[in-house]
Amino acid sequence: MRKPKVVDIDQQLLDDIRNVALSGAGRRLLFYVLSMGNIYSTSFTGNSETFFKEGRRAVALELLDLINDADPNLYIKLQQEQGGTDG
């Protein structure tokens, strides 16, 4: 059995994002995960909580990159449906 190529995995992830985004529930979930990452806020707190917040932010930014690669208009649609910006 062949090992999947990175390109295959990346394409599968983009297809998965598109499929999740077909439903309202899927779009709400994507927006919720992005919101938890506070991508437009600073994560610095002056103590060790910074590391926790920065980890969440890093995951949300990675998801945002995938969303934008899957469909450049999807993030705008998520914001419009949820009534604002995240984080």
Jmol script that loads the backbone (N, CA, C; Angstrom):
load data "model"
ATOM      1  N   MET A   1       0.854  -1.181   0.000  1.00  0.00           N
ATOM      2  CA  MET A   1       0.000   0.000   0.000  1.00  0.00           C
ATOM      3  C   MET A   1       0.895   1.239   0.000  1.00  0.00           C
ATOM      4  N   ARG A   2       0.580   2.158  -0.882  1.00  0.00           N
ATOM      5  CA  ARG A   2       1.422   3.358  -0.994  1.00  0.00           C
ATOM      6  C   ARG A   2       1.100   4.356   0.099  1.00  0.00           C
ATOM      7  N   LYS A   3       2.115   5.089   0.479  1.00  0.00           N
ATOM      8  CA  LYS A   3       1.952   6.145   1.477  1.00  0.00           C
ATOM      9  C   LYS A   3       1.357   7.364   0.776  1.00  0.00           C
ATOM     10  N   PRO A   4       0.314   7.995   1.350  1.00  0.00           N
ATOM     11  CA  PRO A   4      -0.270   9.167   0.678  1.00  0.00           C
ATOM     12  C   PRO A   4       0.741  10.299   0.568  1.00  0.00           C
ATOM     13  N   LYS A   5       0.735  10.963  -0.553  1.00  0.00           N
ATOM     14  CA  LYS A   5       1.606  12.118  -0.764  1.00  0.00           C
ATOM     15  C   LYS A   5       1.037  13.316  -0.017  1.00  0.00           C
ATOM     16  N   VAL A   6       1.911  14.244   0.329  1.00  0.00           N
ATOM     17  CA  VAL A   6       1.468  15.470   1.007  1.00  0.00           C
ATOM     18  C   VAL A   6       0.448  16.194   0.149  1.00  0.00           C
ATOM     19  N   VAL A   7       0.656  16.201  -1.154  1.00  0.00           N
ATOM     20  CA  VAL A   7      -0.283  16.879  -2.054  1.00  0.00           C
ATOM     21  C   VAL A   7      -1.659  16.237  -1.960  1.00  0.00           C
ATOM     22  N   ASP A   8      -1.711  14.896  -1.893  1.00  0.00           N
ATOM     23  CA  ASP A   8      -2.986  14.193  -1.765  1.00  0.00           C
ATOM     24  C   ASP A   8      -3.683  14.579  -0.463  1.00  0.00           C
ATOM     25  N   ILE A   9      -2.908  14.632   0.624  1.00  0.00           N
ATOM     26  CA  ILE A   9      -3.474  14.977   1.928  1.00  0.00           C
ATOM     27  C   ILE A   9      -3.984  16.416   1.910  1.00  0.00           C
ATOM     28  N   ASP A  10      -3.194  17.318   1.367  1.00  0.00           N
ATOM     29  CA  ASP A  10      -3.625  18.716   1.294  1.00  0.00           C
ATOM     30  C   ASP A  10      -4.900  18.853   0.490  1.00  0.00           C
ATOM     31  N   GLN A  11      -4.973  18.180  -0.647  1.00  0.00           N
ATOM     32  CA  GLN A  11      -6.172  18.272  -1.483  1.00  0.00           C
ATOM     33  C   GLN A  11      -7.369  17.684  -0.753  1.00  0.00           C
ATOM     34  N   GLN A  12      -7.153  16.579  -0.029  1.00  0.00           N
ATOM     35  CA  GLN A  12      -8.243  15.971   0.730  1.00  0.00           C
ATOM     36  C   GLN A  12      -8.742  16.924   1.813  1.00  0.00           C
ATOM     37  N   LEU A  13      -7.825  17.603   2.509  1.00  0.00           N
ATOM     38  CA  LEU A  13      -8.234  18.570   3.533  1.00  0.00           C
ATOM     39  C   LEU A  13      -9.052  19.706   2.935  1.00  0.00           C
ATOM     40  N   LEU A  14      -8.632  20.201   1.784  1.00  0.00           N
ATOM     41  CA  LEU A  14      -9.381  21.283   1.134  1.00  0.00           C
ATOM     42  C   LEU A  14     -10.770  20.797   0.719  1.00  0.00           C
ATOM     43  N   ASP A  15     -10.843  19.582   0.195  1.00  0.00           N
ATOM     44  CA  ASP A  15     -12.146  19.008  -0.156  1.00  0.00           C
ATOM     45  C   ASP A  15     -13.013  18.839   1.089  1.00  0.00           C
ATOM     46  N   ASP A  16     -12.397  18.416   2.197  1.00  0.00           N
ATOM     47  CA  ASP A  16     -13.140  18.246   3.448  1.00  0.00           C
ATOM     48  C   ASP A  16     -13.695  19.580   3.949  1.00  0.00           C
ATOM     49  N   ILE A  17     -12.881  20.623   3.878  1.00  0.00           N
ATOM     50  CA  ILE A  17     -13.343  21.964   4.295  1.00  0.00           C
ATOM     51  C   ILE A  17     -14.539  22.375   3.444  1.00  0.00           C
ATOM     52  N   ARG A  18     -14.438  22.180   2.135  1.00  0.00           N
ATOM     53  CA  ARG A  18     -15.558  22.540   1.239  1.00  0.00           C
ATOM     54  C   ARG A  18     -16.816  21.765   1.607  1.00  0.00           C
ATOM     55  N   ASN A  19     -16.666  20.473   1.905  1.00  0.00           N
ATOM     56  CA  ASN A  19     -17.833  19.657   2.256  1.00  0.00           C
ATOM     57  C   ASN A  19     -18.434  20.073   3.591  1.00  0.00           C
ATOM     58  N   VAL A  20     -17.598  20.369   4.575  1.00  0.00           N
ATOM     59  CA  VAL A  20     -18.102  20.836   5.875  1.00  0.00           C
ATOM     60  C   VAL A  20     -18.864  22.138   5.696  1.00  0.00           C
ATOM     61  N   ALA A  21     -18.363  22.999   4.816  1.00  0.00           N
ATOM     62  CA  ALA A  21     -18.965  24.319   4.610  1.00  0.00           C
ATOM     63  C   ALA A  21     -20.286  24.271   3.851  1.00  0.00           C
ATOM     64  N   LEU A  22     -20.658  23.117   3.343  1.00  0.00           N
ATOM     65  CA  LEU A  22     -21.935  23.010   2.622  1.00  0.00           C
ATOM     66  C   LEU A  22     -23.129  23.139   3.560  1.00  0.00           C
ATOM     67  N   SER A  23     -22.939  22.798   4.826  1.00  0.00           N
ATOM     68  CA  SER A  23     -24.072  22.873   5.757  1.00  0.00           C
ATOM     69  C   SER A  23     -23.919  24.065   6.696  1.00  0.00           C
ATOM     70  N   GLY A  24     -25.029  24.576   7.151  1.00  0.00           N
ATOM     71  CA  GLY A  24     -25.009  25.658   8.123  1.00  0.00           C
ATOM     72  C   GLY A  24     -24.312  25.236   9.404  1.00  0.00           C
ATOM     73  N   ALA A  25     -24.539  24.000   9.835  1.00  0.00           N
ATOM     74  CA  ALA A  25     -23.890  23.503  11.052  1.00  0.00           C
ATOM     75  C   ALA A  25     -22.375  23.465  10.873  1.00  0.00           C
ATOM     76  N   GLY A  26     -21.925  23.045   9.720  1.00  0.00           N
ATOM     77  CA  GLY A  26     -20.490  22.998   9.449  1.00  0.00           C
ATOM     78  C   GLY A  26     -19.865  24.380   9.453  1.00  0.00           C
ATOM     79  N   ARG A  27     -20.561  25.345   8.854  1.00  0.00           N
ATOM     80  CA  ARG A  27     -20.040  26.722   8.829  1.00  0.00           C
ATOM     81  C   ARG A  27     -20.010  27.312  10.234  1.00  0.00           C
ATOM     82  N   ARG A  28     -21.023  27.014  11.042  1.00  0.00           N
ATOM     83  CA  ARG A  28     -21.023  27.498  12.426  1.00  0.00           C
ATOM     84  C   ARG A  28     -19.853  26.903  13.210  1.00  0.00           C
ATOM     85  N   LEU A  29     -19.569  25.629  12.992  1.00  0.00           N
ATOM     86  CA  LEU A  29     -18.451  24.979  13.665  1.00  0.00           C
ATOM     87  C   LEU A  29     -17.122  25.606  13.255  1.00  0.00           C
ATOM     88  N   LEU A  30     -16.925  25.830  11.964  1.00  0.00           N
ATOM     89  CA  LEU A  30     -15.695  26.478  11.491  1.00  0.00           C
ATOM     90  C   LEU A  30     -15.535  27.845  12.141  1.00  0.00           C
ATOM     91  N   PHE A  31     -16.611  28.617  12.166  1.00  0.00           N
ATOM     92  CA  PHE A  31     -16.534  29.953  12.755  1.00  0.00           C
ATOM     93  C   PHE A  31     -16.239  29.885  14.252  1.00  0.00           C
ATOM     94  N   TYR A  32     -16.836  28.914  14.923  1.00  0.00           N
ATOM     95  CA  TYR A  32     -16.610  28.757  16.361  1.00  0.00           C
ATOM     96  C   TYR A  32     -15.133  28.472  16.654  1.00  0.00           C
ATOM     97  N   VAL A  33     -14.531  27.558  15.894  1.00  0.00           N
ATOM     98  CA  VAL A  33     -13.121  27.236  16.105  1.00  0.00           C
ATOM     99  C   VAL A  33     -12.253  28.463  15.827  1.00  0.00           C
ATOM    100  N   LEU A  34     -12.557  29.187  14.757  1.00  0.00           N
ATOM    101  CA  LEU A  34     -11.806  30.415  14.471  1.00  0.00           C
ATOM    102  C   LEU A  34     -11.967  31.428  15.603  1.00  0.00           C
ATOM    103  N   SER A  35     -13.168  31.554  16.124  1.00  0.00           N
ATOM    104  CA  SER A  35     -13.439  32.505  17.204  1.00  0.00           C
ATOM    105  C   SER A  35     -12.655  32.167  18.469  1.00  0.00           C
ATOM    106  N   MET A  36     -12.529  30.893  18.757  1.00  0.00           N
ATOM    107  CA  MET A  36     -11.790  30.484  19.946  1.00  0.00           C
ATOM    108  C   MET A  36     -10.314  30.852  19.846  1.00  0.00           C
ATOM    109  N   GLY A  37      -9.811  31.027  18.631  1.00  0.00           N
ATOM    110  CA  GLY A  37      -8.415  31.355  18.432  1.00  0.00           C
ATOM    111  C   GLY A  37      -8.084  32.824  18.559  1.00  0.00           C
ATOM    112  N   ASN A  38      -9.113  33.672  18.622  1.00  0.00           N
ATOM    113  CA  ASN A  38      -8.887  35.120  18.756  1.00  0.00           C
ATOM    114  C   ASN A  38      -7.800  35.612  17.798  1.00  0.00           C
ATOM    115  N   ILE A  39      -7.987  35.348  16.522  1.00  0.00           N
ATOM    116  CA  ILE A  39      -6.926  35.630  15.549  1.00  0.00           C
ATOM    117  C   ILE A  39      -6.650  37.117  15.369  1.00  0.00           C
ATOM    118  N   TYR A  40      -7.563  37.960  15.759  1.00  0.00           N
ATOM    119  CA  TYR A  40      -7.347  39.397  15.622  1.00  0.00           C
ATOM    120  C   TYR A  40      -7.028  40.075  16.946  1.00  0.00           C
ATOM    121  N   SER A  41      -6.680  39.277  17.947  1.00  0.00           N
ATOM    122  CA  SER A  41      -6.352  39.812  19.263  1.00  0.00           C
ATOM    123  C   SER A  41      -4.943  39.400  19.648  1.00  0.00           C
ATOM    124  N   THR A  42      -4.366  40.152  20.546  1.00  0.00           N
ATOM    125  CA  THR A  42      -3.053  39.786  21.051  1.00  0.00           C
ATOM    126  C   THR A  42      -3.193  38.607  21.999  1.00  0.00           C
ATOM    127  N   SER A  43      -2.194  37.758  22.030  1.00  0.00           N
ATOM    128  CA  SER A  43      -2.232  36.619  22.938  1.00  0.00           C
ATOM    129  C   SER A  43      -1.325  36.833  24.143  1.00  0.00           C
ATOM    130  N   PHE A  44      -0.632  37.948  24.182  1.00  0.00           N
ATOM    131  CA  PHE A  44       0.286  38.220  25.274  1.00  0.00           C
ATOM    132  C   PHE A  44      -0.475  38.607  26.536  1.00  0.00           C
ATOM    133  N   THR A  45      -0.148  37.928  27.637  1.00  0.00           N
ATOM    134  CA  THR A  45      -0.790  38.230  28.914  1.00  0.00           C
ATOM    135  C   THR A  45       0.215  38.640  29.981  1.00  0.00           C
ATOM    136  N   GLY A  46       1.497  38.381  29.728  1.00  0.00           N
ATOM    137  CA  GLY A  46       2.510  38.679  30.731  1.00  0.00           C
ATOM    138  C   GLY A  46       2.780  37.513  31.668  1.00  0.00           C
ATOM    139  N   ASN A  47       2.099  36.398  31.439  1.00  0.00           N
ATOM    140  CA  ASN A  47       2.350  35.192  32.242  1.00  0.00           C
ATOM    141  C   ASN A  47       2.234  33.964  31.343  1.00  0.00           C
ATOM    142  N   SER A  48       2.217  32.799  31.936  1.00  0.00           N
ATOM    143  CA  SER A  48       2.222  31.566  31.145  1.00  0.00           C
ATOM    144  C   SER A  48       0.937  31.339  30.351  1.00  0.00           C
ATOM    145  N   GLU A  49      -0.119  32.066  30.639  1.00  0.00           N
ATOM    146  CA  GLU A  49      -1.357  31.955  29.854  1.00  0.00           C
ATOM    147  C   GLU A  49      -1.107  32.343  28.401  1.00  0.00           C
ATOM    148  N   THR A  50      -0.088  33.142  28.151  1.00  0.00           N
ATOM    149  CA  THR A  50       0.278  33.536  26.791  1.00  0.00           C
ATOM    150  C   THR A  50       0.513  32.307  25.915  1.00  0.00           C
ATOM    151  N   PHE A  51       1.186  31.302  26.445  1.00  0.00           N
ATOM    152  CA  PHE A  51       1.493  30.102  25.661  1.00  0.00           C
ATOM    153  C   PHE A  51       0.215  29.371  25.259  1.00  0.00           C
ATOM    154  N   PHE A  52      -0.722  29.286  26.170  1.00  0.00           N
ATOM    155  CA  PHE A  52      -2.007  28.652  25.892  1.00  0.00           C
ATOM    156  C   PHE A  52      -2.754  29.411  24.800  1.00  0.00           C
ATOM    157  N   LYS A  53      -2.832  30.719  24.955  1.00  0.00           N
ATOM    158  CA  LYS A  53      -3.541  31.542  23.978  1.00  0.00           C
ATOM    159  C   LYS A  53      -2.851  31.510  22.614  1.00  0.00           C
ATOM    160  N   GLU A  54      -1.537  31.510  22.613  1.00  0.00           N
ATOM    161  CA  GLU A  54      -0.805  31.488  21.353  1.00  0.00           C
ATOM    162  C   GLU A  54      -0.997  30.148  20.635  1.00  0.00           C
ATOM    163  N   GLY A  55      -1.113  29.080  21.396  1.00  0.00           N
ATOM    164  CA  GLY A  55      -1.400  27.771  20.798  1.00  0.00           C
ATOM    165  C   GLY A  55      -2.765  27.752  20.121  1.00  0.00           C
ATOM    166  N   ARG A  56      -3.768  28.273  20.797  1.00  0.00           N
ATOM    167  CA  ARG A  56      -5.103  28.364  20.197  1.00  0.00           C
ATOM    168  C   ARG A  56      -5.073  29.218  18.930  1.00  0.00           C
ATOM    169  N   ARG A  57      -4.374  30.328  19.014  1.00  0.00           N
ATOM    170  CA  ARG A  57      -4.295  31.252  17.890  1.00  0.00           C
ATOM    171  C   ARG A  57      -3.616  30.589  16.692  1.00  0.00           C
ATOM    172  N   ALA A  58      -2.559  29.825  16.948  1.00  0.00           N
ATOM    173  CA  ALA A  58      -1.839  29.147  15.876  1.00  0.00           C
ATOM    174  C   ALA A  58      -2.741  28.138  15.156  1.00  0.00           C
ATOM    175  N   VAL A  59      -3.544  27.396  15.920  1.00  0.00           N
ATOM    176  CA  VAL A  59      -4.470  26.435  15.317  1.00  0.00           C
ATOM    177  C   VAL A  59      -5.509  27.167  14.467  1.00  0.00           C
ATOM    178  N   ALA A  60      -6.051  28.246  14.995  1.00  0.00           N
ATOM    179  CA  ALA A  60      -7.061  29.012  14.261  1.00  0.00           C
ATOM    180  C   ALA A  60      -6.485  29.612  12.980  1.00  0.00           C
ATOM    181  N   LEU A  61      -5.253  30.097  13.036  1.00  0.00           N
ATOM    182  CA  LEU A  61      -4.628  30.660  11.831  1.00  0.00           C
ATOM    183  C   LEU A  61      -4.386  29.584  10.776  1.00  0.00           C
ATOM    184  N   GLU A  62      -4.015  28.389  11.210  1.00  0.00           N
ATOM    185  CA  GLU A  62      -3.834  27.271  10.267  1.00  0.00           C
ATOM    186  C   GLU A  62      -5.169  26.919   9.609  1.00  0.00           C
ATOM    187  N   LEU A  63      -6.228  26.879  10.413  1.00  0.00           N
ATOM    188  CA  LEU A  63      -7.559  26.607   9.866  1.00  0.00           C
ATOM    189  C   LEU A  63      -7.967  27.708   8.894  1.00  0.00           C
ATOM    190  N   LEU A  64      -7.690  28.950   9.234  1.00  0.00           N
ATOM    191  CA  LEU A  64      -8.027  30.061   8.347  1.00  0.00           C
ATOM    192  C   LEU A  64      -7.300  29.933   7.008  1.00  0.00           C
ATOM    193  N   ASP A  65      -6.038  29.530   7.035  1.00  0.00           N
ATOM    194  CA  ASP A  65      -5.299  29.300   5.786  1.00  0.00           C
ATOM    195  C   ASP A  65      -5.969  28.219   4.949  1.00  0.00           C
ATOM    196  N   LEU A  66      -6.380  27.123   5.592  1.00  0.00           N
ATOM    197  CA  LEU A  66      -7.064  26.051   4.869  1.00  0.00           C
ATOM    198  C   LEU A  66      -8.386  26.539   4.278  1.00  0.00           C
ATOM    199  N   ILE A  67      -9.136  27.290   5.057  1.00  0.00           N
ATOM    200  CA  ILE A  67     -10.416  27.828   4.586  1.00  0.00           C
ATOM    201  C   ILE A  67     -10.197  28.718   3.364  1.00  0.00           C
ATOM    202  N   ASN A  68      -9.207  29.592   3.436  1.00  0.00           N
ATOM    203  CA  ASN A  68      -8.940  30.496   2.311  1.00  0.00           C
ATOM    204  C   ASN A  68      -8.441  29.750   1.082  1.00  0.00           C
ATOM    205  N   ASP A  69      -7.672  28.681   1.283  1.00  0.00           N
ATOM    206  CA  ASP A  69      -7.222  27.871   0.151  1.00  0.00           C
ATOM    207  C   ASP A  69      -8.373  27.089  -0.472  1.00  0.00           C
ATOM    208  N   ALA A  70      -9.296  26.628   0.371  1.00  0.00           N
ATOM    209  CA  ALA A  70     -10.439  25.850  -0.113  1.00  0.00           C
ATOM    210  C   ALA A  70     -11.423  26.721  -0.883  1.00  0.00           C
ATOM    211  N   ASP A  71     -11.672  27.924  -0.360  1.00  0.00           N
ATOM    212  CA  ASP A  71     -12.638  28.833  -0.981  1.00  0.00           C
ATOM    213  C   ASP A  71     -12.358  30.251  -0.476  1.00  0.00           C
ATOM    214  N   PRO A  72     -11.789  31.095  -1.327  1.00  0.00           N
ATOM    215  CA  PRO A  72     -11.431  32.450  -0.901  1.00  0.00           C
ATOM    216  C   PRO A  72     -12.603  33.286  -0.374  1.00  0.00           C
ATOM    217  N   ASN A  73     -13.823  32.916  -0.710  1.00  0.00           N
ATOM    218  CA  ASN A  73     -14.995  33.671  -0.246  1.00  0.00           C
ATOM    219  C   ASN A  73     -15.635  33.095   1.010  1.00  0.00           C
ATOM    220  N   LEU A  74     -15.170  31.932   1.444  1.00  0.00           N
ATOM    221  CA  LEU A  74     -15.828  31.246   2.562  1.00  0.00           C
ATOM    222  C   LEU A  74     -15.706  32.007   3.874  1.00  0.00           C
ATOM    223  N   TYR A  75     -14.558  32.555   4.182  1.00  0.00           N
ATOM    224  CA  TYR A  75     -14.385  33.264   5.455  1.00  0.00           C
ATOM    225  C   TYR A  75     -15.321  34.470   5.531  1.00  0.00           C
ATOM    226  N   ILE A  76     -15.469  35.168   4.435  1.00  0.00           N
ATOM    227  CA  ILE A  76     -16.397  36.307   4.394  1.00  0.00           C
ATOM    228  C   ILE A  76     -17.818  35.823   4.652  1.00  0.00           C
ATOM    229  N   LYS A  77     -18.165  34.699   4.042  1.00  0.00           N
ATOM    230  CA  LYS A  77     -19.497  34.132   4.252  1.00  0.00           C
ATOM    231  C   LYS A  77     -19.705  33.746   5.713  1.00  0.00           C
ATOM    232  N   LEU A  78     -18.676  33.165   6.327  1.00  0.00           N
ATOM    233  CA  LEU A  78     -18.778  32.795   7.745  1.00  0.00           C
ATOM    234  C   LEU A  78     -19.035  34.031   8.603  1.00  0.00           C
ATOM    235  N   GLN A  79     -18.299  35.105   8.339  1.00  0.00           N
ATOM    236  CA  GLN A  79     -18.471  36.335   9.103  1.00  0.00           C
ATOM    237  C   GLN A  79     -19.860  36.931   8.899  1.00  0.00           C
ATOM    238  N   GLN A  80     -20.331  36.945   7.669  1.00  0.00           N
ATOM    239  CA  GLN A  80     -21.651  37.503   7.386  1.00  0.00           C
ATOM    240  C   GLN A  80     -22.741  36.709   8.096  1.00  0.00           C
ATOM    241  N   GLU A  81     -22.636  35.385   8.050  1.00  0.00           N
ATOM    242  CA  GLU A  81     -23.660  34.547   8.670  1.00  0.00           C
ATOM    243  C   GLU A  81     -23.656  34.650  10.195  1.00  0.00           C
ATOM    244  N   GLN A  82     -22.486  34.861  10.767  1.00  0.00           N
ATOM    245  CA  GLN A  82     -22.394  34.925  12.222  1.00  0.00           C
ATOM    246  C   GLN A  82     -22.503  36.342  12.761  1.00  0.00           C
ATOM    247  N   GLY A  83     -22.592  37.310  11.869  1.00  0.00           N
ATOM    248  CA  GLY A  83     -22.852  38.682  12.281  1.00  0.00           C
ATOM    249  C   GLY A  83     -21.662  39.434  12.837  1.00  0.00           C
ATOM    250  N   GLY A  84     -20.479  39.170  12.341  1.00  0.00           N
ATOM    251  CA  GLY A  84     -19.332  39.956  12.801  1.00  0.00           C
ATOM    252  C   GLY A  84     -18.028  39.268  12.576  1.00  0.00           C
ATOM    253  N   THR A  85     -17.034  39.748  13.295  1.00  0.00           N
ATOM    254  CA  THR A  85     -15.700  39.166  13.185  1.00  0.00           C
ATOM    255  C   THR A  85     -15.467  38.252  14.371  1.00  0.00           C
ATOM    256  N   ASP A  86     -14.472  37.416  14.256  1.00  0.00           N
ATOM    257  CA  ASP A  86     -14.120  36.573  15.389  1.00  0.00           C
ATOM    258  C   ASP A  86     -13.046  37.259  16.200  1.00  0.00           C
ATOM    259  N   GLY A  87     -12.921  36.783  17.419  1.00  0.00           N
ATOM    260  CA  GLY A  87     -11.835  37.130  18.289  1.00  0.00           C
ATOM    261  C   GLY A  87     -11.641  38.525  18.608  1.00  0.00           C
TER     262      GLY A  87
END
end "model"
wireframe off; spacefill off
backbone 0.3
color backbone group
